[in-house]
Amino acid sequence: MSSPITPLGDRIVAVREQAAEKTASGLFLPDNAKEKPVAAKVVAIGPDAKHVKVGDRILYKEYSTTELKIDTTEYLVVKEEDILGTLA
Protein backbone atom coordinates (compact mmCIF):
# COMPACT_ATOMS: atom_id res chain seq x y z
CA MET A 1 0.00 0.00 0.00
CA SER A 2 1.45 3.36 -0.94
CA SER A 3 0.69 6.57 0.86
CA PRO A 4 -0.71 9.80 -0.64
CA ILE A 5 1.19 11.59 2.15
CA THR A 6 4.92 12.28 1.96
CA PRO A 7 6.21 12.73 5.53
CA LEU A 8 8.93 15.25 6.37
CA GLY A 9 11.75 14.96 8.88
CA ASP A 10 11.38 12.04 11.28
CA ARG A 11 7.64 11.62 10.73
CA ILE A 12 6.11 8.22 9.97
CA VAL A 13 2.84 7.58 8.09
CA ALA A 14 1.03 4.44 9.21
CA VAL A 15 -2.36 2.75 8.93
CA ARG A 16 -3.97 1.60 12.19
CA GLU A 17 -4.69 -2.12 12.50
CA GLN A 18 -8.29 -3.30 12.69
CA ALA A 19 -9.89 -3.50 16.12
CA ALA A 20 -10.93 -6.92 17.37
CA GLU A 21 -14.36 -7.83 16.03
CA LYS A 22 -15.11 -10.50 18.62
CA THR A 23 -13.88 -11.77 21.97
CA ALA A 24 -11.80 -14.90 22.53
CA SER A 25 -14.99 -16.76 23.43
CA GLY A 26 -16.61 -15.80 20.11
CA LEU A 27 -18.93 -12.95 21.17
CA PHE A 28 -19.16 -10.12 18.64
CA LEU A 29 -18.32 -6.66 19.99
CA PRO A 30 -20.46 -3.61 19.20
CA ASP A 31 -18.61 -0.60 17.76
CA ASN A 32 -18.76 1.41 20.98
CA ALA A 33 -17.14 -1.43 22.99
CA LYS A 34 -14.11 -1.85 20.75
CA GLU A 35 -10.79 -0.46 21.93
CA LYS A 36 -8.70 1.60 19.52
CA PRO A 37 -5.59 -0.42 18.74
CA VAL A 38 -2.22 1.19 19.34
CA ALA A 39 -0.53 -0.85 16.63
CA ALA A 40 -0.17 0.21 13.01
CA LYS A 41 1.61 -0.71 9.79
CA VAL A 42 4.14 1.78 8.40
CA VAL A 43 3.36 2.87 4.83
CA ALA A 44 5.81 5.81 4.44
CA ILE A 45 8.77 7.29 6.33
CA GLY A 46 10.43 10.69 6.33
CA PRO A 47 14.07 11.13 5.28
CA ASP A 48 15.30 11.48 8.88
CA ALA A 49 13.61 8.36 10.30
CA LYS A 50 16.29 5.89 11.36
CA HIS A 51 14.74 3.05 13.32
CA VAL A 52 11.73 1.94 11.26
CA LYS A 53 11.12 1.00 7.65
CA VAL A 54 8.09 0.65 5.40
CA GLY A 55 6.20 -2.53 6.25
CA ASP A 56 7.11 -2.56 9.97
CA ARG A 57 4.35 -2.95 12.55
CA ILE A 58 4.73 -0.36 15.29
CA LEU A 59 3.37 0.45 18.75
CA TYR A 60 2.82 4.17 19.30
CA LYS A 61 1.67 6.54 22.03
CA GLU A 62 -2.10 6.71 21.72
CA TYR A 63 -2.60 10.48 22.01
CA SER A 64 0.46 11.70 20.12
CA THR A 65 -0.67 11.12 16.53
CA THR A 66 -2.28 13.21 13.84
CA GLU A 67 -5.14 11.37 12.15
CA LEU A 68 -6.10 12.01 8.53
CA LYS A 69 -8.83 10.34 6.50
CA ILE A 70 -8.19 10.29 2.75
CA ASP A 71 -10.85 8.55 0.68
CA THR A 72 -11.76 5.59 2.91
CA THR A 73 -8.37 5.04 4.55
CA GLU A 74 -7.41 6.52 7.91
CA TYR A 75 -3.73 7.48 8.13
CA LEU A 76 -1.72 8.29 11.23
CA VAL A 77 1.24 10.67 11.23
CA VAL A 78 3.59 9.85 14.11
CA LYS A 79 6.92 11.35 15.18
CA GLU A 80 9.62 8.71 15.40
CA GLU A 81 10.22 9.57 19.08
CA ASP A 82 6.57 8.65 19.83
CA ILE A 83 7.03 5.09 18.57
CA LEU A 84 7.37 2.74 21.53
CA GLY A 85 8.60 -0.30 19.60
CA THR A 86 8.11 -2.63 16.67
CA LEU A 87 6.13 -5.87 16.59
CA ALA A 88 7.36 -9.13 15.11
FIZAPA-417680 format. One line per field, with one value per atom (N, C-alpha, C): residue number from 1; atom name; x, y, z. Coordinates in nm, 4 decimals. Layout:
# residues N
n = c(NUM	...)
atom = c(CA	...)
px = c(X	...)
py = c(Y	...)
pz = c(Z	...)
# end
This chain:
# residues 88
n = c(1	1	1	2	2	2	3	3	3	4	4	4	5	5	5	6	6	6	7	7	7	8	8	8	9	9	9	10	10	10	11	11	11	12	12	12	13	13	13	14	14	14	15	15	15	16	16	16	17	17	17	18	18	18	19	19	19	20	20	20	21	21	21	22	22	22	23	23	23	24	24	24	25	25	25	26	26	26	27	27	27	28	28	28	29	29	29	30	30	30	31	31	31	32	32	32	33	33	33	34	34	34	35	35	35	36	36	36	37	37	37	38	38	38	39	39	39	40	40	40	41	41	41	42	42	42	43	43	43	44	44	44	45	45	45	46	46	46	47	47	47	48	48	48	49	49	49	50	50	50	51	51	51	52	52	52	53	53	53	54	54	54	55	55	55	56	56	56	57	57	57	58	58	58	59	59	59	60	60	60	61	61	61	62	62	62	63	63	63	64	64	64	65	65	65	66	66	66	67	67	67	68	68	68	69	69	69	70	70	70	71	71	71	72	72	72	73	73	73	74	74	74	75	75	75	76	76	76	77	77	77	78	78	78	79	79	79	80	80	80	81	81	81	82	82	82	83	83	83	84	84	84	85	85	85	86	86	86	87	87	87	88	88	88)
atom = c(N	CA	C	N	CA	C	N	CA	C	N	CA	C	N	CA	C	N	CA	C	N	CA	C	N	CA	C	N	CA	C	N	CA	C	N	CA	C	N	CA	C	N	CA	C	N	CA	C	N	CA	C	N	CA	C	N	CA	C	N	CA	C	N	CA	C	N	CA	C	N	CA	C	N	CA	C	N	CA	C	N	CA	C	N	CA	C	N	CA	C	N	CA	C	N	CA	C	N	CA	C	N	CA	C	N	CA	C	N	CA	C	N	CA	C	N	CA	C	N	CA	C	N	CA	C	N	CA	C	N	CA	C	N	CA	C	N	CA	C	N	CA	C	N	CA	C	N	CA	C	N	CA	C	N	CA	C	N	CA	C	N	CA	C	N	CA	C	N	CA	C	N	CA	C	N	CA	C	N	CA	C	N	CA	C	N	CA	C	N	CA	C	N	CA	C	N	CA	C	N	CA	C	N	CA	C	N	CA	C	N	CA	C	N	CA	C	N	CA	C	N	CA	C	N	CA	C	N	CA	C	N	CA	C	N	CA	C	N	CA	C	N	CA	C	N	CA	C	N	CA	C	N	CA	C	N	CA	C	N	CA	C	N	CA	C	N	CA	C	N	CA	C	N	CA	C	N	CA	C	N	CA	C	N	CA	C	N	CA	C	N	CA	C	N	CA	C	N	CA	C	N	CA	C	N	CA	C)
px = c(0.0851	0.0000	0.0900	0.0693	0.1454	0.0646	0.1329	0.0689	0.0567	-0.0579	-0.0707	-0.0027	0.0531	0.1188	0.2688	0.3473	0.4920	0.5371	0.5828	0.6209	0.7541	0.7698	0.8929	0.9664	1.0950	1.1748	1.1692	1.1429	1.1384	0.9956	0.9047	0.7641	0.7441	0.6460	0.6106	0.4622	0.4253	0.2841	0.2502	0.1416	0.1026	-0.0487	-0.0929	-0.2361	-0.2647	-0.3610	-0.3972	-0.4516	-0.4169	-0.4691	-0.6156	-0.6873	-0.8294	-0.8491	-0.9535	-0.9893	-1.0492	-1.0381	-1.0930	-1.2444	-1.2934	-1.4360	-1.5133	-1.4429	-1.5106	-1.4131	-1.4690	-1.3882	-1.3287	-1.2415	-1.1802	-1.2843	-1.3946	-1.4991	-1.5972	-1.5786	-1.6613	-1.7747	-1.7872	-1.8927	-1.8528	-1.9442	-1.9159	-1.9285	-1.8337	-1.8318	-1.9026	-1.9876	-2.0462	-1.9386	-1.9601	-1.8605	-1.8181	-1.9114	-1.8758	-1.7979	-1.7883	-1.7145	-1.5737	-1.5422	-1.4109	-1.3073	-1.1890	-1.0787	-1.0036	-0.9536	-0.8700	-0.7351	-0.6904	-0.5595	-0.4483	-0.3370	-0.2218	-0.1092	-0.1482	-0.0530	-0.0931	0.0086	-0.0172	0.0923	0.0635	0.1606	0.2161	0.3479	0.4144	0.3995	0.3521	0.3362	0.4291	0.4858	0.5815	0.6641	0.7901	0.8766	0.9428	0.9728	1.0429	1.1917	1.2652	1.4072	1.4945	1.4490	1.5300	1.4945	1.3989	1.3610	1.4693	1.5156	1.6293	1.5969	1.4939	1.4739	1.3573	1.2839	1.1733	1.1839	1.1153	1.1117	0.9697	0.9414	0.8093	0.7797	0.6604	0.6201	0.6284	0.7017	0.7107	0.5751	0.5506	0.4348	0.4872	0.4235	0.4734	0.3708	0.4188	0.3373	0.3660	0.2623	0.2823	0.2030	0.2412	0.1673	0.0305	-0.0724	-0.2098	-0.2504	-0.2110	-0.2600	-0.1571	-0.0575	0.0465	0.0477	-0.0626	-0.0675	-0.1575	-0.1371	-0.2283	-0.3022	-0.4342	-0.5141	-0.5704	-0.5578	-0.6102	-0.6891	-0.8046	-0.8830	-0.8815	-0.8251	-0.8189	-0.8912	-0.9932	-1.0846	-1.1455	-1.1184	-1.1763	-1.0704	-0.9463	-0.8372	-0.8000	-0.7844	-0.7411	-0.5905	-0.5177	-0.3727	-0.3367	-0.2271	-0.1716	-0.0363	-0.0083	0.1245	0.1829	0.2969	0.3586	0.5037	0.5493	0.6916	0.7649	0.8863	0.9619	0.9837	1.0009	1.0218	0.8985	0.7791	0.6567	0.6275	0.7172	0.7031	0.7672	0.6906	0.7372	0.8166	0.7891	0.8595	0.7987	0.8623	0.8110	0.7615	0.6698	0.6134	0.6682	0.6852	0.7356	0.6249)
py = c(-0.1165	0.0000	0.1232	0.2120	0.3359	0.4450	0.5509	0.6571	0.7829	0.8520	0.9796	1.0929	1.0608	1.1590	1.1332	1.2388	1.2283	1.2948	1.2151	1.2727	1.3470	1.4479	1.5251	1.4915	1.5161	1.4962	1.3539	1.3375	1.2040	1.1534	1.2039	1.1618	1.0277	0.9529	0.8217	0.8260	0.7722	0.7582	0.6103	0.5823	0.4444	0.4305	0.3069	0.2747	0.1873	0.2313	0.1596	0.0214	-0.0757	-0.2115	-0.2167	-0.3126	-0.3298	-0.3658	-0.3135	-0.3498	-0.4901	-0.5571	-0.6918	-0.6875	-0.7768	-0.7832	-0.8684	-0.9657	-1.0499	-1.0913	-1.1367	-1.1773	-1.3153	-1.3576	-1.4901	-1.6011	-1.5744	-1.6763	-1.6749	-1.5805	-1.5795	-1.4793	-1.3960	-1.2949	-1.1753	-1.1275	-1.0116	-0.8834	-0.7919	-0.6661	-0.5562	-0.4772	-0.3612	-0.2536	-0.1619	-0.0598	0.0222	0.0564	0.1409	0.0658	-0.0657	-0.1435	-0.1786	-0.1511	-0.1848	-0.0832	-0.1342	-0.0461	-0.0052	0.1183	0.1597	0.0906	0.0221	-0.0416	0.0624	0.0300	0.1191	0.0584	-0.0259	-0.0855	-0.0432	-0.0226	0.0210	-0.0306	-0.0287	-0.0707	0.0530	0.0630	0.1775	0.1714	0.2819	0.2869	0.3898	0.4826	0.5807	0.6358	0.6706	0.7291	0.8541	0.9471	1.0687	1.0409	1.1348	1.1135	1.1026	1.1523	1.1484	1.0331	0.9505	0.8361	0.7296	0.6810	0.5894	0.4488	0.4328	0.3049	0.2220	0.2708	0.1938	0.1976	0.1033	0.1000	0.0685	0.0932	0.0651	-0.0840	-0.1145	-0.2529	-0.2968	-0.2220	-0.2560	-0.2371	-0.3167	-0.2954	-0.2264	-0.1164	-0.0361	-0.0225	0.0044	0.0451	0.1929	0.2722	0.4165	0.4692	0.5887	0.6543	0.6931	0.6580	0.6714	0.8151	0.9119	1.0480	1.1406	1.0855	1.1697	1.1636	1.1251	1.1119	1.2182	1.2395	1.3212	1.2251	1.2292	1.1370	1.2093	1.1463	1.2012	1.0938	1.1297	1.0344	1.0817	0.9995	1.0291	0.9154	0.9513	0.8546	0.7713	0.6425	0.5589	0.5087	0.5513	0.5035	0.6079	0.5632	0.6521	0.6364	0.7473	0.7476	0.8138	0.7692	0.8294	0.8881	1.0080	1.0665	1.0700	1.0031	0.9852	1.0314	1.1031	1.1347	1.0081	0.9914	0.8707	0.8556	0.9652	0.9567	0.9078	0.9122	0.8654	0.7191	0.6526	0.5093	0.4349	0.3471	0.2743	0.1500	0.0911	-0.0297	-0.0877	-0.1932	-0.2628	-0.4013	-0.4542	-0.5868	-0.6854	-0.8082	-0.9127	-0.9648)
pz = c(0.0000	0.0000	0.0000	-0.0922	-0.0945	-0.0257	0.0107	0.0859	0.0003	0.0055	-0.0644	0.0126	0.1293	0.2153	0.2121	0.1900	0.1964	0.3269	0.4236	0.5527	0.5441	0.6289	0.6366	0.7661	0.7674	0.8883	0.9378	1.0677	1.1277	1.1450	1.0649	1.0730	1.0016	1.0510	0.9967	0.9615	0.8455	0.8090	0.8230	0.8948	0.9208	0.9097	0.8960	0.8926	1.0144	1.0961	1.2188	1.1850	1.2682	1.2502	1.2901	1.2391	1.2688	1.4156	1.4754	1.6124	1.6121	1.7246	1.7366	1.7167	1.6334	1.6034	1.7042	1.7648	1.8623	1.9717	2.0821	2.1969	2.1728	2.2635	2.2530	2.2613	2.3300	2.3426	2.2255	2.1305	2.0110	2.0101	2.1133	2.1168	2.0306	1.9483	1.8641	1.9457	1.9247	1.9989	1.9213	1.9875	1.9199	1.9015	1.8076	1.7763	1.8969	1.9848	2.0984	2.2067	2.2000	2.2989	2.2531	2.1283	2.0752	2.1223	2.1568	2.1932	2.0669	2.0641	1.9520	1.9658	1.8632	1.8737	1.8726	1.9342	1.9338	1.8499	1.7560	1.6626	1.5216	1.4376	1.3008	1.2093	1.0795	0.9792	0.9099	0.9014	0.8401	0.6888	0.6283	0.4831	0.4186	0.4977	0.4443	0.5598	0.5303	0.6328	0.5789	0.6693	0.6330	0.6157	0.5564	0.5281	0.6531	0.7664	0.8879	0.9818	0.9457	1.0302	1.0200	1.1350	1.1358	1.1833	1.2645	1.3316	1.2796	1.1838	1.1263	0.9751	0.9118	0.7652	0.7204	0.5961	0.5403	0.5560	0.6036	0.6251	0.7702	0.8542	0.9968	1.0639	1.1676	1.2555	1.3795	1.4181	1.5286	1.6404	1.7610	1.8747	1.8958	1.9169	1.9300	2.0484	2.0945	2.2026	2.1493	2.2219	2.1720	2.1394	2.2196	2.2005	2.1361	2.0700	2.0115	1.8591	1.7990	1.6534	1.5923	1.4634	1.3842	1.2928	1.2959	1.2152	1.0943	0.9779	0.8530	0.7813	0.7281	0.6501	0.5055	0.4186	0.2754	0.2048	0.1279	0.0677	0.1806	0.1857	0.2911	0.3890	0.3710	0.4548	0.5596	0.6845	0.7912	0.8119	0.7961	0.8128	0.9446	1.0035	1.1234	1.0887	1.1369	1.1229	1.2638	1.2807	1.4113	1.4049	1.5076	1.5175	1.5588	1.5079	1.5401	1.6910	1.7637	1.9081	1.9830	1.9199	1.9826	1.9533	1.8821	1.8574	1.9737	2.0353	2.1530	2.1168	2.0014	1.9597	1.8335	1.7848	1.6672	1.7097	1.6325	1.6586	1.5580	1.6003	1.5112	1.4226)
# end
